[in-house]
Amino acid sequence: MPSYLLLLWAVLLPVNSLWAIPISDIPNPRKLNGTWVSDVANILSPETEAQLNQRINRLVAKNGSEIAVVTVPNTSPAITVKSYATELFNNWGIGKRGIDNGVLFLIAVKERRLEIETGRDIAPYISDRQVAQIITDLITPEFKRQNFDRGIINGVEEIAGRIEKINFYPFPFTPIYSSLGIVGIAIAISGGILCTKKIKGWTQKLPTIEPNFQNSVVFQVKIPQLDEFANLEMWLMGSGLVALSISTNAWVLSQEVWTNLFINPFNQFIATLLVNLIIAIAILPIWLGLERVWLKQLAQVFEYPIQRYEVDQVSVLLLRKSYLILVFHLPAIAIAWLLGNTTILLTIPNHLVFSITSLLIALGYQFWEMSLVDHMYLDTRPVKDTFFCQTCRQRTQKLASDMVNQYLKKPELSGVELGNATYDLYYCDRCHPLTNSSNSKKFRNHAYCLPHIQDQSICPRCSYPTVIKVTPKQTRKSKKFPKQGSQEAIGILQCQNCFHEEPVYPYVAPVSSSSYFSDYSSSYESSSSSSSYDSYDYGSSSSSSSDFGGGGSDGGGAGGDW
């Protein structure tokens, strides 16, 4: 080796070792002067540094992502430039904490190598292969010509342009979401008021007579479902609550403190799902309050409380109506699956994705709650014993039980004495008041008699509940009943009013009387039963922040030599 080369090596060797700067000694530009470039190797012009700082500030204002540019003479004693870049990245915490949306450009002059280190949440959108392609196509050609200014500007512009297309959580709680919540509250309140007015209007005019029950004295009121007369109002209330759910959901997701819970797209969907579920549970008392108003009005109409539901009935209803949630959740799940495709995600604005998924999920919960309240089980059994006057449409009165017998006919009294029946008499005290001088015939003409008769106690001939079972020896007929096959009659159904008799054979029901009793029972049962934007300001953080945001990296990115 020539002597002058040895002399040069001897001189440069100690200089090179002096150039090795520990990571802790590299000036942090955020703490030093609030900028993004630390040119320790002094290879960039002041104009280039100013241009890079301006470009990175625009990126930070756009979506909070951070880019740091560092040049060093060399990276010894680090094993590799890559390990040096990863350690520096995590030491400074480039990118927002929990979002990890930072990028580090590290230029090691002696090693003639560039490393682009990406944060954890940059990697799903800009792969290591894409970073390597950017280095090969845009940066190293300029570096080989010693044009470091143009090369680093090309790289930062390209990376920043791609990152700008990514909408990281938390997104700003824009005035649109704030206004949506206010409008939703107004719509929900309006729907609730209109629905309450519709309920009161129904009770004031008493709806149509039950079609399967016709009587000249009284009629029964059919209890409709809420959607039969307040469907539009319920939809209005539901729509307002959906808008309120979306606004509340957007506000929760915009809080930076929660970002570590929904960093990646799938976690964002899970967060949206859980937030909407919590909101739906919180809103459920509003729907139950509307139903409480409905039951209160029913209690005023029928003058006694109507039971809301039974535990076993509502459990079945909850399962039966759960399909409404799935109908809206399945498309939302499909959208969440598409979020895993970065190519699709980069072409769809994040606010649009959030709005669609949140809307579908909120609609599923609100429709489920609306349907649950509308089809809530009502115990209508007491309603079957409530009658209204055909003349004045007021609720009739039920005659006291100790006074009923004096207005019954003799065969009816016989049925009561035999224990086969009881009777309730309903009359209108306004149209036909009961007085001491009221005779039984006149009173019965203006009263409705509701019988409660035991099965197989009505005589097919006289139609009174005066049939009892007697032994064959107690028959009033002189001749014996014919055998049924080879079997003798084991009993007699005997009417105590008209003395009509029919035999009872072993294991064989009386044909004529049982069929009549069955017809009567089914007929009776049928008639009875039918009867603000400053939540997160990225722009201010770029100018006033004294440090990086606290992001981290797992070693993603790529490097290249020149």
C-alpha positions as CSV (number, residue, x, y, z in Angstrom):
1,M,0.0,0.0,0.0
2,P,1.4,3.4,-0.9
3,S,2.7,5.5,2.0
4,Y,0.2,8.4,1.4
5,L,-2.8,6.0,1.7
6,L,-1.5,4.6,5.0
7,L,-1.1,8.2,6.2
8,L,-4.6,9.1,5.1
9,W,-6.1,5.9,6.8
10,A,-4.3,6.8,10.0
11,V,-5.7,10.3,9.9
12,L,-9.3,9.3,9.0
13,L,-9.6,6.3,11.4
14,P,-9.8,8.3,14.5
15,V,-12.0,10.8,12.8
16,N,-14.4,8.0,11.8
17,S,-14.6,6.7,15.3
18,L,-15.4,10.2,16.5
19,W,-18.2,10.4,14.0
20,A,-20.0,7.5,15.7
21,I,-22.8,9.3,17.6
22,P,-24.8,7.4,20.2
23,I,-28.6,7.5,19.7
24,S,-29.1,9.3,22.9
25,D,-26.9,12.2,21.7
26,I,-28.7,12.7,18.4
27,P,-30.6,16.0,18.7
28,N,-34.4,15.5,18.8
29,P,-35.7,18.2,16.4
30,R,-39.2,18.2,18.1
31,K,-37.6,19.1,21.5
32,L,-35.0,21.3,20.0
33,N,-37.1,23.7,17.7
34,G,-40.4,21.9,17.0
35,T,-39.2,20.7,13.5
36,W,-38.9,17.2,11.9
37,V,-35.3,17.2,10.5
38,S,-32.1,16.4,12.3
39,D,-29.2,16.8,9.9
40,V,-26.2,15.6,12.0
41,A,-24.2,14.6,9.0
42,N,-24.7,18.1,7.5
43,I,-25.7,16.8,4.0
44,L,-28.9,18.8,3.5
45,S,-29.3,22.4,2.6
46,P,-31.3,24.8,4.8
47,E,-33.8,25.2,1.9
48,T,-34.3,21.5,1.8
49,E,-34.9,21.3,5.6
50,A,-37.4,24.1,5.4
51,Q,-39.3,22.3,2.5
52,L,-39.3,19.0,4.4
53,N,-40.6,20.6,7.5
54,Q,-43.4,22.3,5.7
55,R,-44.4,19.1,3.9
56,I,-44.4,17.1,7.1
57,N,-46.5,19.8,8.9
58,R,-49.1,19.5,6.2
59,L,-49.2,15.7,6.7
60,V,-49.5,16.1,10.5
61,A,-52.4,18.5,10.0
62,K,-54.1,16.1,7.6
63,N,-54.2,12.9,9.8
64,G,-51.7,13.2,12.6
65,S,-49.0,11.1,11.0
66,E,-45.4,12.0,11.8
67,I,-42.2,11.7,9.7
68,A,-38.7,12.3,11.0
69,V,-35.6,12.8,8.8
70,V,-32.2,12.0,10.4
71,T,-28.8,12.0,8.8
72,V,-25.7,10.6,10.7
73,P,-22.1,10.1,9.7
74,N,-22.2,6.4,10.7
75,T,-24.1,4.1,12.9
76,S,-21.3,2.2,14.7
77,P,-21.2,0.4,17.1
78,A,-24.7,-0.7,16.0
79,I,-24.7,-4.1,14.3
80,T,-26.7,-2.8,11.4
81,V,-28.2,0.4,10.2
82,K,-31.6,-1.2,10.4
83,S,-31.2,-2.0,14.2
84,Y,-30.0,1.6,14.7
85,A,-33.1,3.0,12.9
86,T,-35.5,0.8,14.9
87,E,-33.9,1.8,18.2
88,L,-33.9,5.5,17.3
89,F,-37.6,5.3,16.1
90,N,-38.8,3.7,19.4
91,N,-36.5,5.9,21.5
92,W,-38.1,9.1,20.1
93,G,-41.6,7.6,19.8
94,I,-42.3,8.8,16.3
95,G,-46.1,8.8,15.5
96,K,-49.1,9.1,17.8
97,R,-49.2,6.9,20.8
98,G,-51.6,4.0,20.3
99,I,-51.9,4.7,16.6
100,D,-48.2,4.2,15.7
101,N,-48.5,6.2,12.4
102,G,-44.8,7.4,12.3
103,V,-42.0,7.0,9.7
104,L,-38.3,7.6,10.1
105,F,-35.9,8.4,7.2
106,L,-32.4,7.5,8.4
107,I,-29.3,8.2,6.2
108,A,-26.0,6.7,7.3
109,V,-23.3,8.4,5.2
110,K,-20.4,6.1,5.9
111,E,-22.4,2.9,5.3
112,R,-23.9,4.6,2.2
113,R,-27.3,3.2,3.3
114,L,-30.8,4.6,3.7
115,E,-33.4,3.0,6.0
116,I,-37.1,3.9,6.0
117,E,-38.6,2.7,9.3
118,T,-42.4,2.5,9.5
119,G,-44.7,2.4,12.5
120,R,-46.9,-0.6,13.4
121,D,-50.0,0.9,11.8
122,I,-48.3,2.1,8.7
123,A,-47.3,-1.4,7.6
124,P,-50.8,-2.6,6.8
125,Y,-51.2,0.3,4.3
126,I,-47.6,0.6,2.9
127,S,-45.9,-2.7,2.8
128,D,-42.1,-3.3,3.1
129,R,-42.0,-4.2,-0.5
130,Q,-43.6,-0.9,-1.5
131,V,-41.1,1.0,0.7
132,A,-38.2,-0.9,-1.0
133,Q,-39.6,0.1,-4.4
134,I,-39.8,3.7,-3.4
135,I,-36.2,3.7,-2.3
136,T,-35.1,2.0,-5.6
137,D,-37.0,4.2,-7.9
138,L,-37.0,7.6,-6.3
139,I,-34.2,7.9,-3.8
140,T,-31.1,5.9,-4.6
141,P,-30.7,7.2,-8.1
142,E,-30.3,10.7,-6.7
143,F,-28.1,9.6,-3.9
144,K,-25.7,7.9,-6.3
145,R,-25.3,11.4,-7.9
146,Q,-24.6,12.8,-4.4
147,N,-27.9,14.8,-4.8
148,F,-29.1,14.1,-1.2
149,D,-31.5,17.0,-1.2
150,R,-33.5,15.8,-4.2
151,G,-33.5,12.2,-3.1
152,I,-34.8,12.8,0.4
153,I,-37.5,15.3,-0.9
154,N,-38.6,12.6,-3.4
155,G,-38.9,10.0,-0.7
156,V,-40.7,12.2,1.8
157,E,-43.2,13.5,-0.8
158,E,-44.0,9.9,-2.0
159,I,-44.4,8.5,1.5
160,A,-46.4,11.5,2.8
161,G,-48.7,11.4,-0.2
162,R,-49.5,7.7,0.5
163,I,-50.0,8.2,4.2
164,E,-52.4,11.1,3.6
165,K,-54.9,8.7,2.0
166,I,-55.1,6.8,5.3
167,N,-57.6,8.0,7.8
168,F,-56.3,6.9,11.2
169,Y,-58.4,6.9,14.3
170,P,-59.2,9.0,16.1
171,F,-60.9,11.0,13.4
172,P,-62.0,14.5,14.3
173,F,-65.5,14.8,15.8
174,T,-66.6,17.1,13.1
175,P,-69.5,19.6,13.2
176,I,-71.4,17.1,10.9
177,Y,-71.5,14.5,13.7
178,S,-72.3,17.1,16.3
179,S,-75.2,18.5,14.2
180,L,-76.4,14.9,13.5
181,G,-76.7,14.3,17.2
182,I,-78.6,17.5,17.9
183,V,-81.0,16.8,15.0
184,G,-81.4,13.2,16.1
185,I,-82.4,14.3,19.6
186,A,-85.0,16.7,18.1
187,I,-86.4,14.1,15.8
188,A,-86.6,11.5,18.6
189,I,-88.4,13.9,21.0
190,S,-90.8,14.9,18.2
191,G,-91.5,11.2,17.4
192,G,-92.1,10.4,21.1
193,I,-94.5,13.3,21.6
194,L,-96.4,12.5,18.4
195,C,-96.6,8.8,19.4
196,T,-97.9,9.8,22.9
197,K,-100.6,12.0,21.3
198,K,-101.6,9.1,19.0
199,I,-102.0,6.8,22.0
200,K,-104.1,9.4,23.9
201,G,-106.2,10.0,20.7
202,W,-106.9,6.3,20.5
203,T,-108.2,6.1,24.0
204,Q,-110.4,9.1,23.6
205,K,-112.3,7.9,20.6
206,L,-112.4,4.1,21.4
207,P,-111.6,2.2,18.2
208,T,-113.8,-0.2,16.3
209,I,-116.0,-2.9,17.7
210,E,-114.6,-6.4,17.9
211,P,-115.8,-8.0,14.6
212,N,-116.4,-11.4,16.1
213,F,-118.6,-10.1,18.9
214,Q,-121.9,-8.5,18.1
215,N,-124.5,-7.5,20.7
216,S,-127.2,-4.9,20.7
217,V,-126.4,-3.8,24.3
218,V,-122.6,-3.8,24.6
219,F,-119.4,-4.1,22.6
220,Q,-115.8,-5.0,23.4
221,V,-112.8,-2.9,22.6
222,K,-109.9,-4.6,20.7
223,I,-106.5,-3.7,21.9
224,P,-104.3,-3.0,18.8
225,Q,-100.6,-3.1,18.5
226,L,-98.8,0.3,18.7
227,D,-97.8,0.2,15.0
228,E,-101.5,-0.2,13.9
229,F,-102.1,3.5,14.7
230,A,-98.6,5.0,15.5
231,N,-96.3,3.3,13.0
232,L,-95.0,6.5,11.4
233,E,-94.4,8.2,14.8
234,M,-92.4,5.1,16.0
235,W,-90.3,5.2,12.9
236,L,-89.7,8.9,13.4
237,M,-88.6,8.2,17.0
238,G,-86.4,5.3,15.9
239,S,-84.7,7.4,13.1
240,G,-83.8,10.1,15.6
241,L,-82.3,7.6,18.0
242,V,-80.3,6.1,15.2
243,A,-78.8,9.6,14.4
244,L,-78.1,10.1,18.0
245,S,-76.3,6.7,18.2
246,I,-74.1,7.5,15.2
247,S,-73.2,10.9,16.7
248,T,-72.4,9.4,20.1
249,N,-70.4,6.6,18.6
250,A,-68.4,9.1,16.5
251,W,-67.6,11.1,19.7
252,V,-66.5,8.1,21.6
253,L,-64.2,6.9,18.8
254,S,-62.7,10.4,18.4
255,Q,-61.2,10.3,21.9
256,E,-57.5,9.7,21.7
257,V,-57.5,7.9,25.0
258,W,-59.4,5.0,23.4
259,T,-57.3,4.7,20.2
260,N,-55.2,1.8,21.5
261,L,-58.5,-0.3,21.7
262,F,-59.3,0.1,18.0
263,I,-56.0,0.6,16.1
264,N,-56.6,-1.8,13.2
265,P,-59.7,-1.8,10.9
266,F,-61.2,-4.9,12.5
267,N,-60.8,-3.5,16.0
268,Q,-62.4,-0.3,14.8
269,F,-65.5,-2.4,13.7
270,I,-65.6,-4.2,17.0
271,A,-65.4,-0.9,18.9
272,T,-68.3,0.4,16.7
273,L,-70.3,-2.7,17.5
274,L,-69.7,-2.5,21.3
275,V,-70.4,1.2,21.5
276,N,-73.7,0.8,19.6
277,L,-74.6,-2.0,21.9
278,I,-74.0,0.1,24.9
279,I,-76.0,3.0,23.4
280,A,-78.9,0.6,22.5
281,I,-79.0,-0.6,26.1
282,A,-79.0,3.0,27.3
283,I,-81.8,3.9,24.9
284,L,-84.0,0.9,25.7
285,P,-85.6,2.6,28.8
286,I,-86.8,5.3,26.4
287,W,-88.7,2.7,24.4
288,L,-90.0,1.0,27.5
289,G,-91.1,4.5,28.8
290,L,-93.2,4.8,25.6
291,E,-94.7,1.4,26.3
292,R,-95.4,2.5,29.9
293,V,-97.4,5.4,28.6
294,W,-99.3,3.0,26.4
295,L,-100.1,0.7,29.3
296,K,-101.1,3.6,31.5
297,Q,-103.6,4.7,28.9
298,L,-105.0,1.2,28.6
299,A,-105.4,1.1,32.4
300,Q,-107.5,4.3,32.1
301,V,-109.7,2.8,29.4
302,F,-110.4,-0.5,31.2
303,E,-110.1,1.0,34.7
304,Y,-107.6,-1.5,36.0
305,P,-104.0,-2.2,35.3
306,I,-103.0,-4.2,32.2
307,Q,-100.0,-6.5,32.9
308,R,-97.1,-5.7,30.5
309,Y,-95.6,-9.2,30.0
310,E,-94.7,-12.5,31.6
311,V,-91.1,-13.6,31.9
312,D,-91.4,-16.7,29.8
313,Q,-93.2,-14.8,27.1
314,V,-90.7,-12.0,26.7
315,S,-87.8,-14.5,26.6
316,V,-89.4,-16.1,23.6
317,L,-90.0,-12.7,22.1
318,L,-86.4,-11.7,22.5
319,L,-85.2,-14.7,20.6
320,R,-87.9,-14.4,17.9
321,K,-87.0,-10.8,17.1
322,S,-83.2,-11.2,17.3
323,Y,-83.1,-11.8,13.5
324,L,-83.6,-8.1,13.1
325,I,-80.1,-7.5,14.5
326,L,-78.5,-10.1,12.3
327,V,-80.2,-8.7,9.2
328,F,-78.4,-5.4,9.6
329,H,-75.2,-6.7,11.3
330,L,-74.3,-9.1,8.4
331,P,-73.7,-6.3,5.9
332,A,-71.7,-4.4,8.5
333,I,-69.6,-7.5,9.1
334,A,-69.0,-7.8,5.4
335,I,-67.8,-4.2,5.3
336,A,-65.5,-4.9,8.2
337,W,-64.0,-7.9,6.3
338,L,-63.4,-5.6,3.3
339,L,-61.4,-3.3,5.6
340,G,-58.7,-5.9,5.7
341,N,-58.0,-5.2,2.0
342,T,-55.8,-2.2,2.0
343,T,-56.4,-1.5,-1.7
344,I,-60.1,-1.1,-1.1
345,L,-59.6,0.8,2.2
346,L,-57.4,3.4,0.5
347,T,-60.1,4.1,-2.0
348,I,-62.9,4.6,0.6
349,P,-63.0,7.6,2.9
350,N,-62.8,6.5,6.5
351,H,-65.7,8.7,7.5
352,L,-67.9,7.0,4.9
353,V,-66.9,3.5,6.1
354,F,-67.7,4.5,9.7
355,S,-71.0,6.1,8.7
356,I,-72.2,3.0,6.8
357,T,-71.2,0.4,9.4
358,S,-72.4,2.5,12.3
359,L,-75.7,3.2,10.5
360,L,-76.4,-0.5,9.8
361,I,-75.5,-1.5,13.4
362,A,-77.6,1.3,14.9
363,L,-80.6,0.4,12.7
364,G,-80.4,-3.2,13.7
365,Y,-80.6,-2.4,17.4
366,Q,-83.3,0.3,17.0
367,F,-85.6,-1.9,14.8
368,W,-85.1,-4.7,17.3
369,E,-86.1,-2.4,20.2
370,M,-89.0,-1.0,18.2
371,S,-90.3,-4.4,17.4
372,L,-89.8,-5.6,20.9
373,V,-91.9,-2.8,22.4
374,D,-94.6,-3.1,19.7
375,H,-95.0,-6.8,20.2
376,M,-94.5,-6.9,23.9
377,Y,-96.8,-9.5,25.4
378,L,-100.0,-7.9,26.9
379,D,-102.2,-9.9,29.3
380,T,-105.5,-9.3,27.6
381,R,-107.5,-11.8,29.6
382,P,-109.1,-9.1,31.9
383,V,-110.1,-7.2,28.7
384,K,-112.4,-10.1,27.7
385,D,-114.6,-9.2,30.7
386,T,-114.8,-5.5,29.8
387,F,-117.8,-4.2,27.9
388,F,-118.8,-0.8,26.7
389,C,-122.3,0.6,26.1
390,Q,-123.5,0.6,22.5
391,T,-125.4,3.8,23.2
392,C,-123.0,6.1,25.1
393,R,-119.8,4.2,24.5
394,Q,-118.9,4.4,28.2
395,R,-117.6,1.4,30.2
396,T,-120.4,-0.7,31.7
397,Q,-120.7,-1.7,35.3
398,K,-120.7,-5.2,36.6
399,L,-123.6,-6.1,38.9
400,A,-122.6,-7.2,42.4
401,S,-122.6,-10.9,42.7
402,D,-125.1,-11.0,45.6
403,M,-127.6,-9.2,43.4
404,V,-127.2,-11.3,40.3
405,N,-129.6,-14.2,41.3
406,Q,-132.7,-11.9,41.6
407,Y,-132.3,-11.1,37.8
408,L,-131.7,-14.7,36.6
409,K,-134.3,-16.9,35.0
410,K,-135.4,-20.1,36.9
411,P,-133.4,-22.5,34.7
412,E,-130.3,-20.3,35.1
413,L,-130.8,-20.3,38.8
414,S,-131.0,-24.1,38.7
415,G,-127.7,-24.2,36.8
416,V,-126.2,-22.0,39.5
417,E,-127.6,-24.2,42.3
418,L,-126.3,-27.4,40.5
419,G,-122.8,-25.8,40.4
420,N,-122.8,-25.9,36.6
421,A,-122.6,-22.2,35.9
422,T,-122.2,-18.7,37.2
423,Y,-123.4,-15.4,35.6
424,D,-122.1,-11.9,35.4
425,L,-124.5,-9.1,34.4
426,Y,-123.2,-5.9,32.8
427,Y,-125.3,-2.7,32.6
428,C,-124.8,1.0,31.7
429,D,-125.6,3.1,34.8
430,R,-125.7,6.1,32.6
431,C,-128.3,4.9,30.0
432,H,-130.2,2.4,32.1
433,P,-129.5,3.0,35.8
434,L,-130.3,0.3,38.3
435,T,-133.0,1.3,40.8
436,N,-134.9,-0.4,43.6
437,S,-138.0,-0.5,41.4
438,S,-136.2,-2.1,38.4
439,N,-138.0,-5.3,37.5
440,S,-136.0,-8.3,36.3
441,K,-137.5,-8.4,32.8
442,K,-136.8,-4.8,32.0
443,F,-133.4,-4.9,33.5
444,R,-132.4,-8.0,31.5
445,N,-133.5,-6.3,28.2
446,H,-130.8,-3.6,28.8
447,A,-128.1,-5.8,30.4
448,Y,-125.6,-8.2,29.0
449,C,-125.4,-11.6,30.7
450,L,-122.0,-13.3,30.5
451,P,-122.3,-17.0,31.4
452,H,-119.4,-19.1,32.8
453,I,-120.5,-22.6,32.2
454,Q,-118.8,-26.0,32.9
455,D,-118.2,-28.3,30.0
456,Q,-121.0,-30.9,29.2
457,S,-123.6,-29.2,31.3
458,I,-125.8,-27.6,28.7
459,C,-128.8,-29.4,27.6
460,P,-129.1,-29.8,23.8
461,R,-132.8,-29.4,24.0
462,C,-133.5,-26.4,26.3
463,S,-129.9,-25.0,26.1
464,Y,-129.6,-24.4,29.9
465,P,-126.7,-25.6,32.0
466,T,-128.9,-27.9,34.0
467,V,-127.4,-31.3,32.9
468,I,-126.1,-33.7,35.6
469,K,-124.9,-37.3,35.5
470,V,-127.0,-39.9,37.2
471,T,-127.0,-43.7,37.4
472,P,-129.2,-45.8,35.0
473,K,-131.5,-46.6,37.9
474,Q,-132.4,-42.9,38.2
475,T,-133.6,-42.6,34.7
476,R,-137.1,-41.1,34.2
477,K,-137.7,-43.2,31.1
478,S,-139.6,-46.5,31.3
479,K,-137.5,-48.3,28.6
480,K,-133.9,-49.2,28.8
481,F,-131.4,-47.5,26.5
482,P,-130.1,-49.7,23.6
483,K,-126.7,-51.3,23.9
484,Q,-123.8,-49.7,22.1
485,G,-122.2,-52.8,20.5
486,S,-122.3,-55.2,23.4
487,Q,-121.9,-52.6,26.2
488,E,-124.6,-51.4,28.5
489,A,-124.9,-47.7,29.5
490,I,-123.0,-46.9,32.7
491,G,-124.6,-43.5,33.3
492,I,-127.2,-41.0,32.2
493,L,-126.8,-37.3,31.4
494,Q,-130.1,-35.9,32.7
495,C,-131.4,-32.3,32.3
496,Q,-133.0,-31.0,35.5
497,N,-135.0,-28.5,33.6
498,C,-136.6,-30.3,30.7
499,F,-135.7,-33.9,31.8
500,H,-134.0,-34.7,28.5
501,E,-131.8,-37.8,28.9
502,E,-128.9,-39.4,27.0
503,P,-126.9,-42.5,27.9
504,V,-123.2,-42.6,28.7
505,Y,-121.4,-45.7,27.5
506,P,-117.9,-46.9,28.6
507,Y,-115.1,-45.0,26.9
508,V,-117.6,-43.5,24.5
509,A,-118.7,-39.9,24.8
510,P,-122.4,-39.0,24.1
511,V,-122.5,-38.2,20.4
512,S,-125.3,-35.6,20.3
513,S,-124.6,-33.8,23.6
514,S,-120.8,-33.9,23.4
515,S,-120.7,-32.6,19.9
516,Y,-123.1,-29.8,20.9
517,F,-121.0,-29.0,24.0
518,S,-117.9,-29.0,21.9
519,D,-119.4,-26.7,19.4
520,Y,-120.7,-24.4,22.0
521,S,-117.4,-24.3,23.9
522,S,-115.4,-23.5,20.8
523,S,-117.9,-20.9,19.7
524,Y,-117.8,-19.3,23.2
525,E,-114.1,-19.3,23.4
526,S,-113.8,-17.9,19.9
527,S,-116.1,-15.0,20.7
528,S,-114.2,-14.3,24.0
529,S,-110.7,-14.5,22.7
530,S,-111.3,-12.5,19.5
531,S,-113.0,-10.1,21.4
532,S,-67.8,20.2,18.3
533,Y,-64.5,19.8,16.2
534,D,-61.9,20.6,18.9
535,S,-61.8,17.1,20.4
536,Y,-58.6,16.4,18.5
537,D,-56.7,19.2,16.6
538,Y,-53.9,17.7,14.5
539,G,-52.9,21.0,13.1
540,S,-52.1,22.5,16.4
541,S,-50.0,19.5,17.4
542,S,-47.6,20.1,14.5
543,S,-46.6,23.6,15.6
544,S,-46.9,23.5,19.4
545,S,-45.9,19.9,20.3
546,S,-42.5,19.7,22.1
547,D,-41.9,16.1,21.2
548,F,-43.0,13.2,19.0
549,G,-46.4,11.6,19.8
550,G,-45.1,8.4,21.4
551,G,-45.5,5.9,18.5
552,G,-43.7,2.6,18.1
553,S,-42.3,0.3,15.5
554,D,-41.7,-3.4,15.2
555,G,-39.0,-3.0,12.6
556,G,-41.2,-2.6,9.6
557,G,-40.0,-0.8,6.5
558,A,-37.0,-1.3,4.1
559,G,-33.6,0.0,3.3
560,G,-31.3,0.4,0.4
561,D,-27.7,1.1,-0.5
562,W,-26.4,3.6,-3.0
